[in-house]
Structure formats: structure tokens, C-alpha cells
């Protein structure tokens, strides 16, 4: 949506969105600071190609959980989508090394299989945006005039409730503290609204005390799939029909 409440369409509405979020705390991580903060990651998916002019116009936005004022806007961090292809997952991570330890290694064959045995596309690493306790609200934001220019700003997707009253009201139902949440396949981004029915939310503490391997097995990163666009299906059917025609001619 456009700031001020006026709807603003973009070519990425419902097409580029958040698909997963995890706050892991593996018990066999030998370095406590890494165990507490470094195993955080957010997964995204795009159903459409990112235009070359737009690869630097996406940002991850965070609202921090405050005990005095609910959820407060903290910052936007630009994402680099220059290497992202259509129908591909990509990631914002606290640490690429620890992310690889969980999801991009031989101990996680299903993840590698689901992702074409290729390295994960990491579009953001580090920073304070992924250094919290697992109750934050995240949004994927598109800036048509460049990150930081509010004209035409569009919120593509949201995880969590920005208007949640904050910590004194108890643990939010969308909490991923020592836990994870993952989008249900074939659901789409919903702009500034959070739609819990589009998500499997494991609940706070669901993977507390898990080892790295147990975490890898429990968290379904890399498994989201989307229904192809009607035009894509039509092209696929046309291609299959053409191949059948060639076989009949041969």
C-alpha cells in the first residue's frame, strides 16, 4: 500500500513474498553467542522474474517488540535480488555460515534435493534486523523509486501483527522464538495484512534444545511450492502438444 492509505499496485503484488522464518538455538553449537543469535533466517519466494531495474528496490522491514509501546518500526534493510531467478527461493540470514550448517549441506539431503542441489541465494546477511528474540514482525517492501524513497512504497507481504500490543500481553501467537513458521504451499503474499491461515506456525519453543541435525529435520525450509501461472501452464501444454506432433511426424 502507499503511505497515506492509497492503494498502490506493483508488478510484484502477490508474486514476491515471505515463505519461512526460523529462530534456531541448536544445543550442539559450541559457541553460545552464535547459538543465541546466529541461527536466524527468513525465506522468500518469487513467482515472477525481477526486472533488472528493480533488483535493488526490495527491502526487509522489521518492527521490534517493545514492552512499553507494542511493535515499533525499526528499520529497512535493502535486499540484493540481482541473482534471483523466477520461481526461486532466496534468503535473508544472520550468518551465511550457520545457515549453511543447517540447510545447505550434506546432512540435509532433502533440502538440497528440493533446491536443485545448488547453493542458497542469500540476498542479505548480518545486521541488527535478525538479532532479536523471535517475536518481531517482518515485512517485505518494494520501493519503485529506490529504497528510502517513500513515493509509491508497496508492502508486498507481512509476517506478524504490527498492531499487536507487545510483550506485556503475553507471547504472540505468531511467535517463532526458538521455533519456526512456514508458508503453506500455493498461498500468496497478502500485503500489509498478516494471514495466519496461510502459515504453519510451530509455536514458541518448538525446537528449543534441538541439535543442528534435529533442527534441520524439523524445520521445512526449502519446501514451498507454487501453482504455475495460467500462462506458464498454457506454454507447457503447448510445448507438450508440439512434441507429440513431432513424434507423430517422425
C-alpha positions as CSV (number, residue, x, y, z in Angstrom):
1,X,0.0,0.0,0.0
2,X,1.1,3.6,-0.5
3,X,1.8,5.6,2.6
4,X,-1.3,7.6,3.5
5,X,-3.7,4.7,2.8
6,X,-3.9,5.0,-1.0
7,X,-3.6,1.6,-2.7
8,X,-0.5,1.3,-5.0
9,X,-0.2,-1.6,-7.4
10,X,3.1,-3.0,-8.3
11,X,4.2,-5.9,-10.7
12,X,5.2,-7.9,-7.6
13,X,1.9,-7.8,-5.6
14,X,1.1,-11.3,-4.5
15,X,4.1,-12.6,-6.6
16,X,7.1,-12.0,-4.3
17,X,6.6,-12.9,-0.6
18,X,7.9,-14.4,2.6
19,X,7.7,-18.2,2.9
20,X,9.5,-19.0,6.1
21,X,11.1,-17.7,9.3
22,X,13.2,-19.5,11.9
23,X,14.9,-18.7,15.2
24,X,17.0,-21.8,16.0
25,X,19.1,-22.4,19.1
26,X,21.0,-25.6,18.4
27,X,22.2,-27.3,21.6
28,X,25.3,-28.6,20.0
29,X,26.6,-25.2,18.8
30,X,29.8,-24.8,20.8
31,X,29.9,-21.0,20.9
32,X,27.0,-19.6,23.0
33,X,26.7,-16.2,21.2
34,X,26.3,-18.0,17.9
35,X,23.8,-20.4,19.4
36,X,21.7,-17.5,20.7
37,X,21.6,-15.2,17.7
38,X,23.2,-16.6,14.5
39,X,20.7,-19.3,13.5
40,X,18.0,-16.9,12.4
41,X,16.8,-16.7,8.8
42,X,13.9,-15.6,6.6
43,X,13.0,-17.4,3.3
44,X,11.3,-15.6,0.4
45,X,9.9,-16.8,-3.0
46,X,9.3,-15.1,-6.3
47,X,6.8,-16.3,-8.9
48,X,7.9,-13.7,-11.4
49,X,11.2,-12.5,-12.8
50,X,12.7,-9.5,-11.0
51,X,13.3,-6.7,-13.6
52,X,16.9,-5.6,-13.8
53,X,15.9,-2.1,-12.8
54,X,14.3,-3.5,-9.6
55,X,16.9,-5.8,-8.2
56,X,17.9,-3.2,-5.5
57,X,14.4,-1.9,-4.8
58,X,13.3,-4.5,-2.3
59,X,13.8,-4.3,1.5
60,X,13.3,-6.3,4.7
61,X,11.4,-4.2,7.3
62,X,11.3,-5.1,11.0
63,X,9.0,-4.0,13.8
64,X,10.6,-4.6,17.2
65,X,8.6,-5.9,20.1
66,X,8.6,-3.3,22.8
67,X,7.3,-3.8,26.4
68,X,6.1,-0.3,26.5
69,X,4.6,0.5,23.1
70,X,3.8,-2.6,21.2
71,X,5.6,-3.1,17.9
72,X,7.7,-0.2,16.7
73,X,9.1,0.3,13.2
74,X,12.9,-0.1,13.5
75,X,14.5,-0.1,10.0
76,X,14.5,-1.3,6.4
77,X,17.5,-3.2,5.0
78,X,18.0,-3.3,1.2
79,X,18.0,-6.8,-0.3
80,X,20.1,-7.6,-3.3
81,X,18.0,-9.6,-5.8
82,X,20.4,-9.4,-8.7
83,X,21.0,-13.2,-8.7
84,X,17.4,-14.3,-8.1
85,X,15.5,-16.2,-10.8
86,X,11.8,-16.7,-11.4
87,X,10.2,-19.5,-9.2
88,X,13.2,-19.4,-6.8
89,X,13.7,-19.2,-3.1
90,X,16.1,-16.7,-1.6
91,X,17.2,-15.8,1.9
92,X,18.0,-13.1,4.5
93,X,20.2,-14.6,7.2
94,X,22.0,-13.6,10.3
95,X,25.0,-15.7,9.3
96,X,25.6,-17.4,6.0
97,X,28.0,-19.9,7.7
98,X,25.5,-21.0,10.3
99,X,22.7,-21.1,7.7
100,X,24.8,-23.4,5.6
101,X,25.3,-25.6,8.7
102,X,21.6,-26.2,9.0
103,X,20.2,-26.2,5.4
104,X,22.8,-26.2,2.7
105,X,24.9,-29.2,3.5
106,X,25.2,-33.0,3.1
107,X,23.3,-33.5,6.4
108,X,20.2,-32.1,4.8
109,X,19.7,-34.1,1.6
110,X,16.0,-33.3,1.3
111,X,16.7,-29.6,1.3
112,X,19.4,-29.9,-1.3
113,X,17.1,-32.1,-3.4
114,X,14.3,-29.5,-3.2
115,X,16.6,-26.7,-4.2
116,X,18.2,-28.4,-7.2
117,X,21.4,-29.2,-5.4
118,X,22.5,-25.6,-5.7
119,X,23.7,-23.1,-3.1
120,X,21.1,-21.0,-1.4
121,X,20.6,-17.5,-2.8
122,X,21.5,-15.2,0.1
123,X,20.3,-11.6,-0.5
124,X,21.0,-10.2,2.9
125,X,23.4,-11.2,5.7
126,X,24.0,-9.9,9.2
127,X,22.9,-6.7,10.8
128,X,20.6,-5.9,13.6
129,X,17.4,-6.9,11.7
130,X,17.9,-10.5,12.5
131,X,19.3,-10.1,16.0
132,X,16.2,-10.4,18.2
133,X,14.3,-12.8,20.4
134,X,11.8,-14.2,17.9
135,X,8.7,-12.0,18.4
136,X,9.4,-9.4,15.7
137,X,7.2,-8.5,12.8
138,X,8.7,-8.6,9.4
139,X,7.6,-7.2,6.1
140,X,8.9,-7.4,2.5
141,X,8.7,-4.0,1.0
142,X,9.1,-2.7,-2.6
143,X,10.3,0.8,-3.3
144,X,9.7,1.6,-7.0
145,X,11.8,4.7,-6.7
146,X,14.7,3.2,-4.8
147,X,14.9,2.1,-1.1
148,X,14.3,5.0,1.2
149,X,12.0,6.9,-1.3
150,X,8.5,6.7,0.2
151,X,6.7,7.6,-3.0
152,X,4.8,4.5,-4.2
153,X,6.1,2.3,-1.4
154,X,4.3,-1.1,-1.5
155,X,4.2,-3.6,1.3
156,X,4.3,-7.0,-0.5
157,X,3.9,-9.3,2.5
158,X,3.8,-9.3,6.3
159,X,4.6,-11.9,8.9
160,X,3.1,-11.0,12.3
161,X,0.7,-8.3,13.6
162,X,2.1,-4.8,13.6
163,X,-0.7,-3.7,15.9
164,X,-0.1,-6.4,18.5
165,X,0.1,-4.7,21.9
166,X,3.6,-6.1,22.8
167,X,5.3,-8.2,25.4
168,X,3.1,-7.4,28.4
169,X,0.2,-9.1,26.7
170,X,2.0,-12.4,26.6
171,X,3.6,-14.4,23.8
172,X,2.1,-13.6,20.4
173,X,0.5,-16.5,18.5
174,X,2.9,-15.7,15.7
175,X,6.0,-16.0,17.8
176,X,8.9,-18.0,16.3
177,X,11.1,-17.8,19.4
178,X,13.1,-21.0,19.4
179,X,10.8,-22.1,16.7
180,X,9.7,-21.6,13.1
181,X,6.8,-20.7,10.8
182,X,6.4,-21.8,7.2
183,X,4.0,-20.7,4.5
184,X,1.6,-23.3,3.2
185,X,2.3,-24.1,-0.5
186,X,0.2,-22.3,-3.1
187,X,-0.7,-19.4,-0.8
188,X,0.5,-15.9,-1.7
189,X,1.7,-12.7,-0.2
190,X,-1.1,-10.6,1.4
191,X,0.4,-7.1,1.6
192,X,0.2,-5.3,4.9
193,X,-2.2,-7.9,6.3
194,X,-1.0,-11.0,8.2
195,X,-3.0,-14.1,7.3
196,X,-2.3,-16.8,9.9
197,X,-4.3,-19.4,7.8
198,X,-1.5,-19.2,5.2
199,X,1.0,-20.4,7.7
200,X,2.1,-23.4,9.7
201,X,3.3,-21.9,13.0
202,X,5.1,-24.4,15.2
203,X,4.7,-22.2,18.3
204,X,7.3,-20.7,20.7
205,X,9.9,-23.2,22.0
206,X,9.1,-25.9,19.4
207,X,12.7,-26.6,18.6
208,X,14.3,-25.5,21.9
209,X,17.1,-27.8,22.9
210,X,17.3,-29.4,19.4
211,X,20.6,-30.2,17.9
212,X,21.6,-28.9,14.5
213,X,20.5,-32.1,12.8
214,X,17.2,-32.3,14.7
215,X,16.6,-28.6,13.7
216,X,17.3,-29.4,10.1
217,X,14.8,-32.3,10.1
218,X,12.1,-30.3,11.9
219,X,12.1,-27.0,10.0
220,X,10.7,-27.3,6.5
221,X,12.8,-24.6,4.8
222,X,13.1,-25.1,1.1
223,X,9.9,-26.9,0.5
224,X,7.4,-24.2,-0.5
225,X,5.9,-24.7,-4.0
226,X,3.6,-22.5,-6.0
227,X,0.9,-23.3,-8.6
228,X,2.3,-22.2,-12.0
229,X,0.7,-19.1,-13.6
230,X,-2.1,-19.9,-16.2
231,X,0.2,-18.5,-18.9
232,X,3.0,-20.8,-17.8
233,X,0.7,-23.8,-17.8
234,X,-0.6,-22.9,-21.3
235,X,3.0,-22.7,-22.6
236,X,3.8,-26.1,-21.0
237,X,0.8,-27.7,-22.6
238,X,1.6,-26.1,-26.0
239,X,5.1,-27.4,-25.7
240,X,4.0,-30.9,-24.9
241,X,1.5,-30.9,-27.8
242,X,4.2,-29.7,-30.2
243,X,6.5,-32.6,-29.0
244,X,3.7,-35.1,-29.6
245,X,3.2,-33.6,-33.1
246,X,6.9,-34.0,-33.9
247,X,6.9,-37.6,-32.7
248,X,3.9,-38.4,-34.9
249,X,5.8,-36.9,-37.9
250,X,9.0,-38.9,-37.2
